[in-house]
């Protein structure tokens, strides 16, 4: 049978069976896709599917097969590059994208890929170069926007803005582009341009929260562009809680103080714990002269964020608001907090003195003024305050002293001149007082001044110039004559022998003051002189009982009182001596010698301040009558009250033949307490130690003073003498630091090692000193080993952190230096001007310009607030320290090379 026949006889079931299995075989082949069946597109699609699922390593296998089949397919290569980026294989991605660029130089995605690879490897310059290469390429809008965003991400705002600007030319009302343009312009400090973009964006958006956000951006930009008026207008249009802060600040800036205060009050009602706003409101109230409100507000701020300077401000505000009783406690609190820094406390001492003077508490005011006078003995304001306080204490001699010192500094005002003349009179310096009053009387400025006329007349009478006194009294205008003037004229007329005038004036006075004993006695005497015996007798009979009572109260015997004072003095009873002398002074004026005696006994009785006032008054009258004993006593008292310039002046005035050898030590000590007397301190310590070479305590005292005065060599010599006699115990660290100061680093190392042995391993301070001495000899590794052992302890102290920061800068470890100085400036008790300078340098070298700028601003604020050094001196100090460290390290490296 033929095959054809067989086929024809095979029936349809067989054919169906064969067809079924043929289709099944084809399906299986399609499903499992054997290698010979697949093309590059299949592998690529499979790779993309895996990529989308995040299965990057699996995706690379089919993708590599696709690339082998079609090696010049830029799309396949680009996909591989993107997968490599996702896997962190940046170098591989870069190579792949470079292949794409070779195949198609105009393929922008390849350049984007290389830019991204460079970015992720922190190769910013290469990334920017890649973006720049796209400038001549035809980019899609999405690509152009992506390029601009990458520029912005790389902090290259200028080219980013240029790219966005080009896009805006095509679609000037695109909200996203306008927002991006505004942000970029703000970053480039083009705040006016940013404001324009935000305004345009708001016009495009027309309404809604996004438009409000755009208007907020415009207002903020106007404010940054120093255009507060425009910012204020916009904020007022969109006024709400969210911009309440900005409106408050702008109102304040624009001088709309009442409105600003209301806004700040609203802010503080919602957030009472906001100290910044509290301070701002206090400043506003102060500018509005509402000092009590300002003080009350600052008190609330102080409760939230305690700050010593705030305490001082509160005190000032209460005083300016005529509440001195509330100001004084705050001044005292500030002074207490500044106990370690007398200069810092100066404004508080002055404010406290003014407040206490307003409260009529002269003695308490003088406690503050004594310190101010010690610091600034020629300051006019301080001298005026001291005179006012002395006047309140009823001490005219001291008041005169301060007013005369004031006159030596500047010309007195009209009122001050009258005041001084009056105080001279009260201090029993009547001749000088009269001369001043008469000069005023001759001046047209004082014409018709009753006070001046009366003072001249009274003083002329005191000097028995009664006729001239009457001429002066006659100058008082008729409408201004008081009863007391009649009494005074009557007395002067009586002394001048003008009986009728005297009787007439006494009569006018007694019409008002009928019970005045002195005037009635004077009248009786005058009547008797005129022969009017009956009238005189009648008047005497009326006053006689009163005369006897007064005599019984005043039984005084001058000689006995003087003898009693001498006996008490010889019995070491200073209080008794003072009592007798005071009773004697009620009988007659004490002689100069007796007053010196009284001052000395007052000191012996332990009343140092009173004794000082007595000595000062006597010295002001006739200092040339003081002998060595009195001058030394005056110097000692001045020193007791921290008046070191005055003490030095008193000691130096003692004649050589009256000067004890021990006085040199007192001279040295008061000189050492004054910044401008450093050389004097060295001279007198040297003089004393030459006279008393065995006084080891004085040797140690001088050594410590000399090292602080910059006389390191003399200090070291004294330390050596002392340690030879007394041993080194307890002085290791102190002497090591002295050698460091003298730049004798090898000796500093020796003493540091002794201090380490003495102090033990637990005290890190001598170890720091040892590290410093080693470092400054160039033994950097040894120094670093010590530092690492004690780094944790060092980082808890100002001294340790300062050294660690200096070392870090010297070795160009700028990030470490910046972190170190961050710690120093964070602690209010540690912060110094030089730390801000060093922090600025570390930040600059690190490239952190934001913190560098912040540091410089803080440094300038520090100087503006009276932070001690000037910026220039702090910079010089920082430079010197760094040069010393770098020099030491250089020597150390040279030594290592030689070895």
C-alpha positions in Angstrom: 0.0 0.0 0.0 1.3 3.4 -1.0 2.0 6.1 1.5 -0.7 8.2 0.0 -3.2 5.5 0.4 -2.1 5.0 4.0 -2.5 8.7 4.6 -5.9 8.8 3.2 -6.9 5.9 5.3 -5.5 7.5 8.5 -8.7 9.1 9.8 -9.4 12.6 11.3 -8.8 11.5 14.9 -5.2 10.7 14.1 -4.8 14.0 12.4 -6.3 15.8 15.3 -4.0 14.0 17.7 -0.9 15.0 15.7 -2.1 18.6 15.4 -2.7 18.8 19.2 0.8 17.7 20.1 2.3 20.0 17.5 0.6 23.0 19.1 1.7 21.8 22.5 5.2 21.5 21.4 5.2 25.0 20.0 3.7 26.4 23.2 6.4 24.8 25.3 9.0 26.2 23.1 7.5 29.7 23.4 7.1 29.4 27.1 10.7 28.2 27.9 12.2 30.2 25.1 15.4 28.3 24.5 18.5 30.3 23.8 18.4 29.8 20.1 14.9 31.2 20.0 15.5 34.5 22.0 16.8 37.8 20.6 18.4 40.9 22.4 15.1 42.6 23.0 13.8 39.7 25.0 16.8 39.8 27.3 16.6 43.6 27.6 12.9 43.4 28.5 13.5 40.7 31.1 16.3 42.9 32.6 14.1 45.9 32.8 11.4 43.8 34.5 13.9 42.7 37.2 15.2 46.3 37.5 11.8 47.6 38.2 11.5 45.1 41.1 14.8 46.2 42.6 16.5 42.9 41.7 19.5 44.7 40.2 22.1 41.8 40.3 19.7 39.4 38.6 18.8 42.1 36.0 22.5 42.5 35.0 22.7 38.9 33.6 20.0 39.1 30.9 21.1 42.7 30.2 24.7 41.6 29.6 23.3 39.0 27.1 21.4 41.7 25.3 24.5 43.9 25.1 26.6 41.0 23.8 24.0 40.5 21.1 23.7 44.2 20.3 26.9 45.9 21.7 26.2 49.3 20.1 22.8 49.7 21.6 23.0 53.0 23.6 19.7 52.2 25.4 20.9 48.9 26.7 24.2 50.5 27.9 22.3 53.3 29.5 20.1 50.9 31.4 23.2 49.0 32.6 24.7 52.3 33.8 21.5 53.1 35.8 21.5 49.7 37.4 25.1 50.1 38.4 24.3 53.4 40.0 21.5 51.8 42.0 23.9 49.1 43.1 26.6 51.6 44.2 29.0 50.6 41.5 29.8 54.2 40.6 33.1 53.5 38.9 31.4 50.8 36.7 28.5 53.1 36.0 30.9 55.8 34.9 32.7 53.4 32.5 29.4 52.3 31.0 28.1 55.8 30.5 31.4 56.7 28.9 30.9 53.9 26.4 27.5 55.4 25.6 29.1 58.8 25.0 31.6 57.2 22.6 28.7 55.5 20.7 26.6 58.7 20.7 28.3 62.0 21.8 24.9 63.7 21.7 23.3 61.3 24.2 22.3 63.6 27.1 21.4 60.6 29.3 24.9 59.3 29.2 26.2 62.7 30.4 23.6 62.7 33.1 24.7 59.3 34.2 28.4 60.4 34.4 27.4 63.5 36.3 25.4 61.3 38.8 28.3 58.9 39.2 30.7 61.8 39.9 28.2 63.3 42.4 27.9 60.1 44.3 31.7 59.8 44.5 31.8 63.4 45.8 33.7 64.6 42.7 31.8 67.9 42.5 34.0 69.6 40.0 33.7 66.7 37.5 29.9 66.7 38.0 29.7 70.4 37.2 32.0 70.0 34.2 29.6 67.3 32.8 26.6 69.6 33.3 28.5 72.4 31.6 29.1 70.1 28.6 25.3 69.9 28.0 25.2 73.6 27.2 25.4 73.0 23.5 23.2 70.0 23.4 19.5 69.8 22.5 17.7 68.8 25.7 14.1 68.0 26.4 12.3 70.2 28.8 12.5 67.5 31.4 16.2 67.1 30.9 16.8 70.9 31.0 14.9 71.1 34.3 16.8 68.1 35.7 20.1 69.8 34.7 19.0 72.9 36.6 18.0 70.9 39.7 21.4 69.1 39.7 23.2 72.4 39.5 21.2 73.6 42.5 21.9 70.4 44.4 25.6 70.9 43.8 25.3 74.5 45.3 26.0 75.9 41.9 23.2 78.4 42.0 24.3 80.7 39.3 24.3 78.1 36.4 21.2 76.6 37.9 19.4 80.0 37.8 20.6 80.5 34.2 19.1 77.1 33.2 15.8 77.9 34.9 15.7 81.4 33.4 16.1 79.8 29.9 13.1 77.5 30.7 11.0 80.4 31.9 11.5 82.1 28.5 9.5 79.3 27.0 6.9 79.1 29.8 7.1 82.3 31.8 4.1 81.4 34.0 5.2 77.9 35.0 4.6 77.9 38.8 7.3 75.2 39.5 9.9 77.2 37.5 9.0 80.5 39.2 9.3 78.9 42.6 12.7 77.4 41.7 13.9 80.7 40.3 12.9 82.5 43.4 14.7 80.0 45.6 17.8 80.2 43.5 17.9 84.0 43.5 17.5 84.0 47.3 20.5 81.6 47.6 22.4 84.1 45.4 21.3 87.0 47.7 19.3 88.5 44.8 16.4 89.1 47.2 14.8 91.8 45.0 14.7 89.3 42.1 13.3 86.6 44.3 10.6 89.0 45.5 9.7 89.6 41.9 9.4 85.9 41.1 7.3 85.3 44.2 5.0 88.2 43.2 4.6 86.8 39.7 4.0 83.3 41.1 1.2 84.7 43.3 -0.4 86.4 40.3 -0.3 83.1 38.4 -1.8 81.1 41.3 -4.4 83.8 41.9 -5.8 82.2 45.1 -5.5 79.4 47.7 -2.8 78.4 50.1 -0.1 78.1 47.4 -0.7 81.7 46.5 -0.5 82.7 50.1 2.8 80.9 50.4 4.0 82.8 47.3 3.1 86.1 48.9 4.8 85.0 52.1 7.9 84.3 50.0 7.7 87.8 48.4 7.4 89.4 51.8 10.3 87.5 53.2 12.4 88.4 50.1 11.5 92.1 50.4 12.6 92.0 54.0 15.9 90.3 53.1 16.4 93.0 50.4 16.2 95.7 53.1 12.8 96.8 51.9 10.7 96.4 55.1 7.9 98.7 54.0 7.0 96.4 51.0 7.3 93.4 53.2 5.0 95.0 55.8 2.4 95.8 53.1 2.3 92.2 51.8 2.2 90.7 55.3 -0.7 92.9 56.2 -2.6 91.6 53.1 -2.2 88.0 54.4 -2.2 88.8 58.1 -2.6 85.6 60.2 -1.1 83.7 63.1 1.5 82.1 60.8 3.1 85.5 60.0 2.4 87.2 63.3 6.1 87.0 64.3 7.3 88.6 61.0 4.7 91.4 61.3 5.8 92.1 64.9 9.5 92.3 63.9 8.7 94.5 60.9 6.5 96.8 62.8 9.4 97.2 65.3 11.9 97.8 62.5 9.7 100.4 60.9 9.3 102.3 64.2 5.6 101.4 64.6 6.3 100.7 68.2 2.8 100.6 69.6 1.6 98.2 66.9 4.7 96.1 67.3 4.1 95.9 71.0 0.5 94.8 70.5 1.7 92.1 68.1 4.4 90.8 70.5 1.8 90.7 73.3 -0.3 88.6 71.1 2.6 86.3 70.3 3.5 85.9 74.0 -0.1 85.2 74.9 0.1 82.1 72.7 3.7 81.3 73.7 4.6 82.8 77.0 7.8 80.9 77.2 9.3 82.5 74.1 12.3 84.4 75.6 13.3 85.9 72.3 10.0 87.6 71.8 9.9 88.6 75.5 13.2 90.4 75.1 12.1 92.1 71.8 9.0 93.4 73.6 11.1 94.7 76.5 13.3 96.6 74.0 10.1 98.1 72.4 8.8 99.2 75.8 12.2 100.7 76.6 12.2 102.6 73.3 8.7 103.9 74.2 10.1 105.1 77.6 7.8 102.6 79.4 10.7 101.4 81.6 8.6 99.6 84.2 6.8 97.6 81.6 10.1 96.7 80.0 11.6 95.6 83.4 8.5 93.5 84.2 8.7 91.8 80.8 12.5 91.1 81.2 11.8 89.6 84.6 9.6 87.0 83.0 12.3 86.3 80.4 14.8 86.0 83.2 12.7 83.3 84.8 12.7 81.4 81.6 16.3 82.0 80.4 18.5 83.3 83.2 21.2 85.6 82.0 23.5 87.9 84.1 23.4 90.7 81.5 19.6 90.6 81.6 19.7 91.1 85.4 21.8 94.2 84.8 19.3 95.5 82.2 16.3 94.9 84.6 18.1 96.9 87.3 18.7 99.8 84.9 15.1 99.8 83.7 13.7 100.0 87.2 16.1 102.8 88.0 15.1 104.7 84.8 11.5 104.1 85.7 12.0 105.8 89.1 11.9 102.6 91.1 15.3 102.6 92.7 14.2 100.4 95.5 13.4 97.7 93.0 16.6 98.3 91.0 19.1 97.8 93.9 18.4 94.1 94.5 19.0 93.3 90.8 22.3 95.4 90.8 23.5 93.4 93.8 22.6 90.1 92.2 24.6 91.0 89.1 27.6 92.1 91.2 27.4 88.8 93.0 27.4 86.9 89.7 30.4 88.9 88.5 32.4 88.4 91.7 35.4 87.1 89.7 35.5 90.0 87.3 35.5 93.5 88.9 35.6 95.3 85.6 32.5 93.5 84.3 30.6 94.5 87.5 31.5 98.3 87.0 28.1 99.2 85.4 26.2 97.5 88.2 28.3 99.3 90.9 27.6 102.6 89.2 23.8 101.9 88.8 23.6 100.7 92.4 25.3 103.8 93.6 22.9 106.0 91.6 19.9 104.1 92.9 21.1 104.3 96.5 21.8 108.0 96.2 18.2 108.4 95.0 17.1 106.5 98.1 19.3 108.8 100.3 21.5 105.9 101.4 24.9 107.6 101.1 27.0 105.1 103.0 25.7 102.2 101.0 26.3 104.1 97.8 29.9 104.7 98.9 30.5 101.0 99.2 30.0 100.7 95.5 31.7 104.0 94.6 34.9 103.1 96.5 35.5 100.3 94.0 34.7 102.5 91.1 37.1 105.2 92.4 39.8 102.5 92.7 39.3 101.5 89.1 38.8 105.0 87.6 39.9 107.7 90.1 39.6 110.5 87.6 36.3 109.6 86.0 34.1 112.7 86.2 30.8 110.8 86.6 32.1 108.7 89.3 33.6 111.7 91.2 30.2 113.5 91.0 28.4 110.4 92.4 31.0 110.0 95.2 30.5 113.7 96.1 26.7 113.2 96.2 27.1 110.1 98.4 29.6 111.8 100.7 27.2 114.7 101.0 24.4 112.3 102.0 26.6 110.9 104.8 27.1 114.4 106.2 30.8 114.4 105.5 31.6 117.8 103.9 35.4 117.2 103.9 35.0 114.1 101.8 32.5 115.8 99.6 35.0 118.6 99.0 37.7 116.1 98.2 35.7 114.5 95.4 34.5 117.9 94.1 38.1 119.2 94.0 39.2 116.1 92.2 36.4 116.6 89.7 37.5 120.2 89.2 41.0 119.0 88.4 39.5 116.8 85.7 37.1 119.3 84.1 35.5 122.7 84.8 32.7 122.6 87.3 29.1 123.4 86.3 27.4 126.4 87.9 25.5 124.2 90.4 28.7 122.2 91.1 30.6 125.4 91.8 28.0 126.6 94.3 28.0 123.1 95.9 31.7 123.0 96.3 31.8 126.5 97.9 29.1 125.4 100.4 30.9 122.1 101.3 34.2 124.0 101.8 32.3 126.1 104.3 30.9 123.1 106.1 34.3 121.5 106.1 35.7 124.5 108.0 37.7 125.7 105.0 36.0 129.0 105.2 38.7 131.1 103.6 38.5 129.1 100.4 34.8 129.0 100.5 34.5 132.8 100.8 36.9 133.3 97.9 34.8 131.1 95.7 31.5 132.7 96.8 32.9 136.2 96.2 34.0 135.3 92.7 30.5 134.1 92.0 29.0 137.3 93.5 31.1 139.3 91.1 29.8 137.3 88.1 26.7 138.5 86.2 25.5 134.9 86.2 24.7 135.0 89.9 23.3 138.5 90.1 20.5 138.7 92.8 21.1 135.1 93.9 20.1 135.1 97.6 22.1 132.0 98.3 25.3 133.5 97.1 24.7 136.9 98.7 23.9 135.2 102.1 26.9 132.9 102.0 29.3 135.8 101.3 27.8 137.9 104.1 27.9 134.9 106.6 31.5 134.1 105.8 32.6 137.8 106.0 31.0 137.8 109.5 32.8 134.6 110.4 36.1 136.4 109.6 35.0 139.4 111.7 34.5 141.6 108.6 31.1 142.8 109.9 30.9 146.0 108.0 31.5 144.1 104.7 29.0 141.5 105.8 26.3 144.2 106.3 27.0 145.5 102.8 26.5 142.0 101.4 23.2 141.5 103.4 22.0 144.8 102.0 22.2 143.3 98.5 19.3 140.8 99.2 16.3 142.0 97.3 13.5 143.4 99.6 11.0 140.8 98.5 13.2 137.9 99.3 14.2 138.8 102.9 13.4 136.0 105.4 13.3 136.1 109.3 16.7 134.4 109.4 18.2 137.3 107.4 17.0 139.7 110.1 18.7 137.6 112.8 22.0 137.5 110.8 21.9 141.2 110.1 21.2 141.9 113.8 24.3 139.8 114.8 26.6 141.5 112.2 25.3 145.0 113.2 25.9 144.1 116.9 29.5 143.1 116.2 30.0 146.1 114.0 28.8 148.4 116.8 25.7 149.5 115.0 23.5 149.0 118.1 20.3 150.7 116.7 20.4 148.6 113.5 21.0 145.5 115.6 18.1 146.1 117.9 15.8 146.9 115.0 16.8 143.7 113.2 16.5 141.5 116.3 13.1 143.0 116.9 11.9 142.1 113.4 13.2 138.6 113.9 11.6 138.1 117.4 8.2 139.2 116.0 8.3 135.8 114.2 10.6 133.7 116.5 9.6 134.8 120.0 11.3 131.9 121.9 14.8 132.1 120.4 17.1 132.2 123.4 20.1 133.5 121.6 18.3 136.4 120.0 16.6 137.4 123.3 19.9 137.4 125.1 21.5 139.5 122.4 18.6 141.9 122.5 19.0 142.1 126.3 22.7 142.9 126.0 22.1 145.6 123.4 19.4 147.2 125.5 21.7 147.3 128.4 24.4 148.9 126.2 22.0 151.6 125.3 21.3 152.3 129.0 17.8 150.8 128.8 18.4 148.9 132.0 14.8 148.3 133.0 13.9 146.8 129.6 17.1 144.7 129.6 16.5 143.5 133.2 13.0 142.5 132.4 14.1 140.5 129.3 17.0 138.7 131.3 14.5 137.7 134.0 12.4 136.0 131.5 15.3 133.9 130.1 17.4 133.3 133.2 15.9 129.9 134.1 16.7 128.7 130.6 20.3 130.0 130.9 20.9 128.0 134.1 19.5 124.8 132.6 21.9 125.2 129.7 24.9 125.8 132.0 24.1 122.6 134.0 24.3 120.6 130.7 27.6 122.1 129.6 30.1 121.9 132.5 33.4 121.6 130.4 37.0 121.9 131.7 39.4 122.0 128.7 42.5 120.9 130.6 40.8 118.0 132.4 39.3 116.7 129.1 42.7 116.8 127.5 44.3 115.0 130.4 41.6 112.3 130.3 42.2 111.7 126.6 45.9 111.2 127.2 45.3 108.8 130.1 42.9 106.7 128.1 45.4 106.6 125.2 48.2 105.4 127.4 45.9 102.7 128.9 45.2 101.3 125.4 41.6 102.4 125.5 41.1 104.0 122.1 37.3 104.3 122.5 37.8 106.3 125.7 40.3 108.6 124.1 37.9 109.3 121.2 35.1 110.1 123.7 37.2 112.7 125.5 38.5 114.3 122.3 35.0 114.6 121.0 33.8 116.3 124.2 36.9 118.6 124.0 36.0 119.5 120.4 32.6 120.7 121.7 34.5 123.3 123.8 37.0 124.4 121.3 38.4 123.4 117.9 40.9 120.6 118.2 44.5 121.4 117.0 45.9 119.6 113.9 48.0 117.3 116.1 44.9 116.4 118.2 42.9 115.6 115.1 45.7 113.3 113.8 45.7 111.7 117.3 41.9 111.3 117.0 42.2 109.6 113.6 44.8 107.2 114.9 42.7 106.2 117.9 39.7 105.7 115.6 41.7 103.3 113.6 42.9 101.5 116.7 39.3 101.1 117.8 38.6 99.1 114.6 36.6 101.9 112.9 38.7 101.7 109.7 36.3 103.6 107.4 35.8 106.4 109.8 39.5 106.6 110.5 40.2 106.8 106.7 37.7 109.6 106.3 39.4 111.5 109.2 42.9 111.0 107.8 41.7 112.0 104.3 40.1 115.2 105.6 43.3 116.1 107.5 45.5 115.2 104.5 43.4 117.4 102.3 43.8 120.3 104.7 47.5 120.1 105.3 49.2 117.0 104.0 52.6 118.6 104.5 52.1 118.3 108.3 51.9 114.5 108.1 54.9 112.6 109.5 56.0 109.1 108.4 53.7 107.4 110.9 50.6 109.3 109.8 51.4 108.8 106.1 51.9 105.0 106.6 48.7 104.8 108.5 46.9 106.7 105.7 48.5 104.3 103.1 47.4 101.3 105.1 43.8 102.4 105.4 43.6 103.3 101.7 45.0 99.8 100.9 42.4 98.3 103.3 39.7 99.9 101.1 41.3 98.8 97.8 42.5 102.4 97.0 45.9 101.1 95.8 46.9 104.3 93.8 46.2 106.3 96.9 48.1 103.9 99.2 51.1 104.0 96.9 51.0 107.8 96.8 50.9 107.9 100.7 53.8 105.4 101.1 56.0 107.1 98.5 55.6 110.5 100.2 57.3 109.2 103.4 60.7 110.8 103.7 63.7 108.4 103.5 64.7 109.2 107.1 61.2 108.1 108.3 60.8 105.1 106.1 61.1 101.6 107.7 62.7 98.9 105.6 59.6 96.8 105.7 57.7 99.5 103.8 59.2 98.2 100.6 57.0 95.1 100.8 53.8 97.3 101.2 54.9 99.4 98.3 55.5 96.2 96.2 52.1 94.8 97.1 50.1 98.0 96.3 52.1 98.4 93.0 51.3 94.8 92.0 47.6 95.5 92.4 47.7 98.1 89.6 48.2 97.4 85.9 50.3 100.5 85.3 52.7 100.0 88.2 54.2 96.7 87.1 57.8 98.0 87.0 57.3 99.6 90.4 56.2 96.3 91.8 59.4 94.6 90.5 61.5 97.4 91.9 60.1 97.3 95.4 60.0 93.5 95.6 63.6 93.5 94.6 64.4 96.2 97.1 62.7 94.3 99.9 64.3 91.0 99.1 67.7 92.6 99.0 67.1 93.9 102.6 65.4 90.6 103.8 67.0 87.8 101.7 65.8 85.2 104.2 62.1 85.9 103.8 61.2 82.9 101.7 57.4 83.6 101.8 58.2 87.0 100.1 60.3 85.2 97.6 57.5 82.9 96.6 55.0 85.8 96.6 57.3 87.9 94.3 57.9 84.9 92.0 54.2 84.5 91.4 53.7 88.2 90.9 56.7 88.5 88.5 55.6 85.7 86.2 52.2 87.4 85.8 53.9 90.8 85.1 56.0 89.3 82.3 59.3 89.1 84.3 59.8 85.4 83.7 63.5 85.2 84.3 63.4 87.0 87.6 60.4 84.9 88.6 62.3 81.6 87.8 65.3 82.8 89.8 63.1 83.4 92.8 61.4 80.0 92.4 64.8 78.4 92.4 65.9 80.2 95.6 62.6 79.3 97.3 62.7 75.6 96.3 66.4 75.3 97.4 65.4 76.6 100.8 61.9 75.1 101.2 61.8 72.2 98.7 59.7 71.6 95.7 56.7 70.0 97.3 53.4 71.5 96.0 55.1 73.7 93.4 55.6 71.3 90.5 52.8 72.5 88.3 53.2 76.1 89.2 56.9 76.2 88.3 56.4 74.1 85.2 53.9 76.7 83.9 56.4 79.5 84.7 59.0 77.8 82.6 56.5 77.3 79.8 55.8 81.1 80.0 59.5 81.7 79.8 59.7 79.4 76.8 62.2 77.1 78.5 60.5 74.0 77.5 63.1 71.4 78.6 63.0 72.8 82.1 59.2 72.9 81.9 59.3 69.2 81.0 61.4 68.4 84.1 59.1 70.2 86.4 56.0 68.8 84.7 57.3 65.3 85.3 57.8 66.2 88.9 54.3 67.5 89.1 53.0 64.3 87.5 54.8 62.2 90.1 53.5 64.5 92.8 49.9 64.7 91.7 49.5 61.1 90.5 47.8 59.7 87.5 44.3 60.8 88.5 45.0 64.5 88.0 45.2 65.3 84.3 46.3 69.0 84.7 50.1 68.2 85.2 49.8 65.7 82.3 48.5 68.5 80.1 51.4 70.7 81.2 53.9 67.9 80.4 52.2 67.4 76.9 52.6 71.1 76.2 56.3 71.2 77.2 56.9 68.1 75.0 54.9 69.4 72.1 56.8 72.8 72.2 60.1 70.9 72.1 58.9 69.1 69.0 58.3 65.8 70.8 54.9 65.6 69.1 54.3 61.8 69.4 55.1 61.8 73.1 52.8 64.7 73.6 50.0 63.1 71.6 50.3 59.9 73.7 49.7 61.8 76.9 46.8 63.8 75.3 45.1 60.6 74.2 45.5 59.1 77.7 43.8 62.1 79.3 41.7 63.4 76.4 38.4 62.7 78.1 39.4 64.7 81.2 40.9 67.5 79.1 37.7 67.9 77.1 35.9 68.7 80.3 37.9 71.9 81.0 38.6 75.2 79.2 42.4 74.9 79.5 42.4 71.3 78.0 40.0 72.1 75.2 42.0 75.2 74.3 45.2 73.2 73.9 43.4 70.4 71.9 42.0 73.0 69.6 45.3 74.7 69.0 47.0 71.4 68.2 44.2 70.5 65.8 44.6 73.8 63.9 48.4 73.6 63.8 48.1 70.1 62.2 45.4 71.1 59.8 42.8 68.9 61.5 40.2 71.6 60.9 37.1 69.5 61.6 38.5 68.4 64.9 39.5 72.0 65.7 36.0 73.3 64.8 34.3 70.7 67.1 36.7 71.6 69.9 36.1 75.3 69.7 32.3 74.6 69.4 32.6 73.1 72.9 34.5 76.1 74.2 32.1 78.7 73.0 29.0 76.7 74.1 30.1 77.2 77.8 29.2 80.8 78.9 31.8 80.6 81.7 34.6 79.7 79.2 33.9 81.7 76.1 36.7 84.1 75.1 37.2 86.4 72.2 40.1 84.4 70.9 38.0 81.2 70.8 35.6 82.9 68.3 38.7 83.9 66.2 40.1 80.4 66.2 36.7 78.9 65.5 36.4 81.2 62.5 39.8 80.1 61.2 39.0 76.4 61.6 35.7 76.8 59.9 37.2 78.8 57.0 39.9 76.2 56.4 37.3 73.5 56.5 35.2 75.4 54.0 32.3 75.9 56.4 31.8 79.5 55.5 28.5 79.7 57.4 30.1 78.9 60.7 33.1 81.0 59.9 30.9 84.0 59.3 28.9 83.2 62.5 32.2 83.1 64.5 33.4 86.5 63.2 30.0 88.1 64.0 30.1 86.6 67.5 33.7 87.9 67.9 32.6 91.4 67.0 29.6 91.2 69.4 32.1 90.1 72.1 34.3 93.2 71.5 31.3 95.5 71.3 30.1 94.3 74.7 33.4 95.1 76.3 34.8 91.6 76.0 38.4 92.6 76.9 40.7 92.2 74.0 40.3 94.0 70.7 39.8 91.9 67.6 43.4 92.8 66.4 45.0 91.7 69.7 43.0 88.5 69.8 44.1 87.7 66.2 47.7 88.4 67.0 47.5 86.2 70.1 46.0 83.4 68.0 48.6 83.8 65.3 51.4 83.7 67.9 50.1 80.5 69.5 49.7 78.8 66.2 53.2 79.8 65.0 54.7 78.5 68.2 52.9 75.1 67.8 53.8 74.8 64.1 57.4 75.8 64.8 57.7 73.1 67.5 56.2 70.5 65.2 58.6 71.5 62.4 61.6 71.1 64.7 60.2 67.7 65.8 60.0 66.6 62.1 63.5 67.8 61.4 64.8 65.9 64.4 63.0 62.7 63.2 64.6 63.0 59.7 68.1 63.4 61.3 67.5 60.3 63.4 
